[in-house]
Amino acid sequence: MRQIKMVGFLQAQNCSIAPGSWRHPAAATDFLGPDYFTRTARVLEEGKFHLAFFDDRLAMPDIYQRDHRAAVENGIRVVKMDPATILAVMLGVTSRLGLGGTYSTTYHEPFHVARLFGTLDLMSRGRAAWNVVTSLNDSEAANFGRTEHLEHDLRYDRADEFMEAVLGHWDSWDDDAIIMDKATGRFADGDKVRALKYEGKFFRTHGPLPVPRSAQGHPVLIQAGQSGRGRRFAGRWGELIFVVYPNLAAGQKQYAELKAAVTAAGRDPDQVTVAPACYVNVAETEALAEEKRAYTQALANPTDGLVLLSEALNFDFGSKDMDAPFTDAELENLSWGGFKDRIVQLSGKANPTVRDFVTFSGRGTTKEFPNFTGTPKQVVDQMQVWFDGRACDGFVLVASQNPGSFEDFTRLVVPEMQRRGLYHKDYAGSTLRENLGLARPPIGEWKKAR
C-alpha cells in the first residue's frame, strides 16, 4: 500500500520560508544558536518525518531597489548560515530522521560537494541527502567573483557534468574495499579504490575521493527542476523531487510529466518521490484552525513579496510600476523559468504585470503554497485528495511559525494519517533510503540514466 512521505522544509535563517514568521509573538528568537535547530529535529523525528532539508541562497536579498536595506529592515530572510554545519548539529540528536542540505552546482566544485555530503552520510550512518540547485541570481554570482549569473539552460548543462563527477567520486570505493587486517598491516584492497579522472567541458577532477561509501551507498538526491530543461534534469537525477503546485489540477498534470521524465531517462518512476510544498493549519476545531491561518497570513507585509520576487527572478521589482506589464525581453531574462511559466498560466496573460506576479505567486505570504486547514480529520481529507489523486507521493511541510507548525502536525495530523494507514507507524530502517523505500544504489548505477 502506498503511504505518504513527509519532509520538513527548513531554513538556516531568522525565519521560515514565510518571511513574516519571525514577527509572530510566539516565534523563537534563538535562531543563532544550536537549540533552535535541535528542537526542530527532535520534533520532526517524533513525528516520524522521513527527512528534514534546508533550502539555501548564497546571498542576502538585495536585488529589490538594488539594495539590501529593505530586506534587512524587514527581516526578509537576511540571516543565511551554512546548512552543512547545522546538519552536523542535528544529526547528534536524531537517529532515524533524514538530513538534507542545499549546495549549488554553479558556485561549488564537485570534489568539495562529494566529500562534504559523503562525510555527512557516514557521520549520520546513512541519513544524508543533497538538494541539488543551480542558484538563481546575480547577487550570488557577485559573492563568488562572477559578474553575472549563468544563463538558465547553460546552468543545467553544467550541472549534468557536476552530477556525473560527484556520483563518480562517490563510487571511488567498493563496499568491501576496507580490509583492516592489523596482523598483516593491510588496510584496504588497492584494486577496489579507483581514481575518477573525470574530464568534461566544464569540470576536471581526478580523485579518488578519500571518503568510503556509507550504509546507504551514497546520499539521496533532492531536486526541484520544474521548467522544461529543469524537468529533464530532475528526471535524470532526482530521487526526491520537491515541487510547487498552485492547485490540484496543476499538480496532477505536472506529477505525470515528472514521472514521464523519469521514465524517459531510463529510470523507475516508482523509485522517485514527488512532494509538493504545503502549509498546514490544524487545531481541535475548524474555527481555531482558520484563526491560525488568518493570523499567520496577516504577518506578511507588501515589501516581503517584492523583495523575494526580485531575489528569485533576478529582476528588480522596484524598477517597474505595479501595473506595468513585463516585456517579452524582460520575461525571457527572468531567472526561474518554471516560476515565470506558472504566473503566466495563472494570470492568463502572456505579459503579466508586477501586481500579477505578487498576486498569483503569493510570494512572501502563506498563500504561496496549498494551505490545508481544519481539524485533523479535515486536514488529512485534503491531503488524501492530492495523494490518492496522483498529484504527489508525499508533502514538504513548510512552517508558518516556529515553534508551532511542526509540533501541531506531529501531535494532531500524524495520528490521523496513521489511523487511516496512510503513514508509517515507525521508521522502516536506519537509513534514509530504507525509509523512503529506495534501493541501495550499486556502483555505477547512475551511468544508466540518460
N, C-alpha and C positions, 0 to 999 in steps of 0.2 A: 504494500500500500504506500502511495506517495505521502510524504509528510513535509510540512513546511520547514524550510531552513530560515533561521533568524540571524541577522547580522546587526551589531550595534555600530552606528556611524559616529566616529569621534573626531575631535579636533584638538591639536596641541596648542590651544589658544585661550583667549579670555571669554569665549562664548561658544555655544554650539554653532552649527551652520546657520541657525536663526540668529542674526546679529543682535536682535533685541533681547535675547535670553539673559544676558548679563544684567539687564535692567529689572528683572523680576525680583521682588523683595526677598524671596527665599533662595535666590541663586547663591551658590557657594563662591567665596571670594579668594580661596586659597589655590587658584589655578597655577600659581608659580611654584608650587611645591608638589611633592610626590603623593601626598594623601588624597588630593583631588582625583588623581587617576587610579590609585589603588582601590579607593572606594567604589568607583565605577566598575573596575574589573571584577571585584567580588560580587557586585550586584548582577552583572551580566552572566557570570558563571553560575550563580544561584538560579538564574532564570534559564539555564541550560542553553544560552545562546551559542551558536556554532562558532561565531567569530566576532571579534571587535577589530575594526580597522580605522586608521587615521587618514583622513583627507589631508592635503597639504598644498600650499603655494610657496614659491621661492622668493616672494617679495611682498612687502606691505602694500595694500591697495592705495595707489597714488596716481591712477590714470584720470580719474574724475577731477576736472579743473586743473589737471597736471600738477597736483599737489597731494601730499599725504595728510594735510591738516584736517580735512573733513572726516576722514576715516578715523584719525586719532581722537579728535574731539568727541566723536560719537561712539567710539569703541567698536568699530566695524571690523572685526577680525584682524586686529593690528598686532596682537601677540602671536607669533608663529614660531614655536620651538621645534627642534628637530624631533620627529616622531620616533626614530630608532632608539634614542636614549630612553624615552618614556616607555616604550615597549619592553625594554630590558627591566625597568622597574616593575611593570605589570606582570611579567612572567613569573616573578618571585612570589606573588600572592595568589597565583592560579595554577591549576594542574591539568585542565581539560580545555579551557577556552582558547580558541584560535586567536592569533595576534598578528595583525597585518599593518603594514606601513606603506606610504606612498613615496616612491622615488622616481625621478624623471629620467627618461631616456635621452632627453635633449641636453641636460646640464650635468650629467654624471657619466662615469666611464663603466663599461661592462664588468671589468675586473673588480672595481670597488663595490658595485651592487651585488655581484655574485658572492664576494667574500662577506659582506655585511649580512645579507639575508641567509647565506649558508651558515654563518656562525649563530645567528638568531635561531635558526631551525634546530641546531644542535643544543643550544642552551635551553630551549623550550621543549626539548625532547620530541620534536616533530610537529610543532603547532604554528609555524610561521607562514605568513603569506605576504606577497609583494603586490601592491597595487601599481600597475604599470601605467604611467601617464607620459604624454609628450609635452606638457606645460602649455601655457596659454598666451602670455603677453610680453610686451617689450620691457616691462619693469623687471621681470625675471631674467630676461636676456642681459639687461644692464648690470645686474648683480653678478653676472658671470663673464663680464668683459666683452659682451657682444653689443653690436649697435642696434640690432633688431631681432625679433623672434622669427624663426624659420617659417616658411610657407607651409600650409596645412598638410598637403599630401607628401611633401618632402619630409616632414617630421615623421610620418608613418613609414616611409621608405627607410629612413634612418633607424627607426625603432625596430623594424623587422630584423635588420642586421644586429642591433643591440640584443634582441632576444636570442638569436642564434648563438651569439658569443656568450651570453650569460648561461644559457642552458648547456652549451658545450663545456663551459667551465664546471658547472655542477656535475657533469659526467666524468670529471677527471679521475675519480676513484671508483673502482669496483667495490661492491658491498663487502667482499671478503678480502680486500687488499691488505688490511692490517693483520699481522700475524702475532706480534707482541711476544715473541719467544725469548724470554730472558736468558734461558740456558745457552742458546746459540748466539744470542745478540742480534737476531734478525727481527727488525721492527715491522717491515712490510714487504710485500712482493712488488719489486720494481716494475714487473711486466704488467701489473694491474693498476698502475697510475700513469696517466697519459698527459702529454702536453697537447694543448688545443691547436696552436699555430694557426689561429684564425686570421684571414686576410680578406677584407671586403672593400667596398667603395668608401665606406665611412670609418671603419674601425679595423685596427690591427691589434691583436692581443695574443700573447704566447702561451702562458700557463706553464705547468699545471696549476690549478687552483689549490692552495695549501689548506683546504678545508674538506675533509671527507664527507660522504653522504650521510644523511640523517635517517631517523627511523621511518620517515615518510618519503624518502627518496630525495625530494627537493621541495622547496616551498611551493604552496599553492599560488597560482597566478590569478590576480584580480584585474579586470579590465572594464572600461566604461565607454568604449567606442560605439557611437550611435549614428554618425554620419556614414555615407556610403563607403569611404575609404576606411574610416574607423571601424565600421561593422565588419569589413573583411579582416582587419587586424584582430578584432575580438574573436572572430570565428576561427582564426588560425591558432591563437594563443590562449585565450581566456578560459579559465576553469570555473571562475565565478564572475559573472558579468553584471556589473552594477549599472542600473538604468534609471532614467527619469521618464515616467509616463504621465501625461496630463489627465488621462481618463482611462476607463476600462477598455473601450473600443480601440484606442490607440495602442494600449498595452498588448492586446491580443494580436493586433497586426504586427507590431514590432517584435513581439516574442517569437512569432512564426518566422519572421525574417531572420532573426538572430540564430534560431535553431537551424534554419536552412543554410546560413553562412557557415555554421559549424560542420554540417554535413558536407558542404561544398569543399571544405578544407580537408576532407578525408578523416574527420573525427566523429566520435559517437556523441550525438546531441544529448543523450541521457547522462553523459559524464560531465555535463556543463550545467551549472546552476545559474538561472537568470533571476535577479532580485531587484525590484524597483524600490526607490526611496519612499518612505511614508512617514507621516506624523500620526500619533495616536493620543487621543484624549479620552481617558477611561475613568469612570468613577462608579460608585454604587448606584447612582441614579442618573438618568439621562440628563436631567436638569443640571446636576453638578458637572457632568462632563461638558455640556455646552457652555457652562460658565467658565470652565478652564480654557476651552478653545477661544472664546471671546476675549478672555483676559490676555492670553499669550499673543493673540493677533494684534491687540491694542498696543503692545510693547514696541512694535515697529514704527519707524518714522520715515518720511519721504526720502531722506538722504540715503538711508540704508540701501534701497533698491538701486538708486543711481550710481552709488559708489561700486556696488557689487556687479552691476551690469557692465560698467566700464572695465572692471578688472577681468571679468570672464570673457568679454568680447574684444578686448584690446582696442577700445574706442572711447574717447571722452564724451560721455553722455551729457556733460555740462556744456558742450560746444554747439548744441542744436536746441531750437525751440521745442517744447514738449509736443507740439502738434505738427512738426515738420517731418515729412516722410524721408526715410533713408533713400539715397540714390542707389541705382544698380551697382555703381562702383563701390560705394560705402558698404553695401551688403556683401559684395564679393570679398571684401577685405576683412570682414569680421572674423575673429579668430576661431570661434567654436561653431563649426558648420551645423552640427546636429541641433544645437540650441537655436540658431537662427531659423533653421527649417521648421522647428516646432512653432515659433512665433508667427511665421508666415502662414502656416496651416491653421492655427487657432484664430488668428485675426481675420483670415480670409482676404488678406491684402498682399499683393506681390511686393509692395514697398511700405512696410509698417512704419509708424511714427515712433518717436521716443515713448510717448504715452502708451502705445500698443505694447512695446517691449515691457514696460513697467507693469501694465495691467495683466497681460497674458502670461508673463513669466512667473509672476508672484515673487520675483527675486527680492530677497531681504525680508520676506514675510513668511508666516507659517501657511500661506496659501500656495507656496511653490510646489508642494508635493501633495498627493492624495492624503486626506486627513480623515482617519477613521475615528469616529466619535460616538460615545454612548456608554451603555453598561457593558460588562464583559461579554455577555451574550450578543449584544448588538455589534460590538467591535469585531468579534470573531465571525459573525454572519457576513459582515462587509469584507473581511479578509478572505473568507472562504469563497465568495463570489469570484474574486480575482484568481485565487489558486485553482479552484475547480474549473474555472472558465479558461484555463490555459493562457493566462496573461503573465504568469510568473511561476517560479518554483519555491519562492520564499520572499522575504522582505528585508529591506535595510531600514531599521528603525532610527529615525532622527529625533534627537531630544529637543523639545521646545523649551524645556527648562531642566537644569541640572543643579542639585538633585531634584527628582520628581518623576520625569518621564520613564526612565528605565525601571525605577522602583515600582511605579504603578503598573507597568506592563508585566513585570515579574510576579507581582502579588495578585493581580486580577485577571490578566489575559492568559498567561501561560497555563494556569489550571483549567481554564475553559477549553483551550486548544487540546490539552492532554485528555480531558474528559471525552472529547469527540474523536480521539485517535488521530488528530491532525499533527501532533507534535510529540517528539520523543519524550519519554519519562526520565531517561538518563542518557549520558553520552555512550555512543556505540563502542568507543575505544579511546586510546590515549593520544592518537594523532589527529590532526585536523582532517586529513584525507579520510581516515576511517569514519569520522563523524559526519563528513559531507557525503559519504558513500562513493568516494573516488578511489580508483585503483592506484596502487603504488606504481609509479612510472619506472619501467626498466630503462637501463642505459640506452640512450639513442632514440627513445620513442619519439621525441619531438621532431626528429627528421622526417617522420611520415607525414606531418602536416604540410600543406602546400598553400 
